[in-house]
Each structure stands twice: as structure tokens, then as C-alpha cells.
Amino acid sequence: VLCVHNFSRFAQPTELDLSAFDGRHPVELIGGVRFPAIGELPYLLTMAGHGFYWFRLTEVASRIGRRV
């Protein structure tokens, strides 16, 4: 689970280094909304004042079951 919280009362842009999860999709836990895939570049999010996201990082179907 990836938790991102904005403790400011103002909207904030943020960049997260999620390159270790390249190819996975964040799925928001409350609404089940699938966000764009994570890549090698910083992952960009805009957070509302006092906003938060809780994500489950899902693998692309073709990668599931594949061992590294």
C-alpha cells in the first residue's frame, strides 16, 4: 500500500520516485480508480489541501506470475 498525504491546507504538486515499481498501476483504494502506469520518470500527483491517496500497486496482467 502506498499512502500519500498532504498536511498543508493548500494544494501541492508532488513528484515521487516510484521507478522501482515500473510498469505497475496505482489503484486508489477508496474508489477503485486506476491511475496511469508508473514509469522510470518521477510520478506526478497534485494533492488537494489536506488531501490524501491510498494506493494498491497492481501489476500488468502480462507480468503477473512471472518470476524475476
C-alpha positions, 0 to 999 in steps of 0.5 A, a space after each residue: 500500500 502506498 499512502 500519500 498525504 498532504 498536511 498543508 491546507 493548500 494544494 501541492 504538486 508532488 513528484 515521487 520516485 516510484 521507478 522501482 515499481 515500473 510498469 505497475 498501476 496505482 489503484 486508489 483504494 477508496 474508489 477503485 480508480 486506476 491511475 496511469 502506469 508508473 514509469 522510470 520518470 518521477 510520478 506526478 500527483 497534485 494533492 488537494 489541501 489536506 488531501 490524501 491517496 491510498 494506493 494498491 500497486 497492481 501489476 500488468 496482467 502480462 507480468 503477473 506470475 512471472 518470476 524475476 
